Amino acid sequence: MDWSADGWRGAFRVESRVEAMELTSRGWPVLPGTYPTNSGWAGREGEHAEDARGPVPIHRDWRQRIDTRPDEVVSWWSGEPYSLLLATGPGVEALEVGTELGRRTAAVLRGLDVLVPIVATPGGRWYFLTRGGQRLCSELDTEPDVRLHGEGSWVPMPPTVFPVGLVHWRVKPHMCGWRLPDPELVQNALCAGQPGEAAAPLLAAAG
């Protein structure tokens, strides 16, 4: 993709603004992030970001901007095609895993008939969104493919653009009524590895 083209910039700026309004209306704190160009990630206070793994907040004082008014949130996406980031913390956290573990976990949750908002990046990272306030269990704490995004962190949200594709929903939040699951339930599903009866006790344990 030609990252200098105005067409994609305008389209994703509008789509990001709409999505930011929706997330903000649900009480999910959003932030503008750096975006890809032909020479790297741009937008962080006029500089190119060095982090090639993905977008980072454009404001270095982003923690002080989490409670920004909705009208100002909308204004963030009126100019540059900033990425859309969700600031994680007490209200909403995210469990990040690789594709293989993400698919296995999603299968476990389907077997339990549980819907959880899931975001995936084109680089093969999956984010399971949960309520906040839970530490990683001992089984996952040393697992290199699992990361908990809590207070002081962020995750990319659709329709954020990566150099190799778009961030997208695997399970949209409206499919579960915008209700976030207990993090213990998702952590148990991460540990289970298979759906059906083998995972059924996890639901009772987390419920």
Buried (B, 14 or more C-beta within 10 A) or exposed (E): EEBEEEEBBEEBBBBBBEBBBBBBEEEBBBBBBBBBBEEBBBBBEEEEBEEEEBBBBBBEEBEEBEEBEEEEBBEBBEEBBBBBBBBBBEBBBBBBBBBEBBBBBBBBBBBBEBBBBBBBBBBEBBBBBBBBEBEBBEEBEEBEBBBBBBEEBBBBBBBBBBBEEBBBBBBBBEEBEBEBBBBBBBBBBBBBEEBEEEBBEBBEEBE
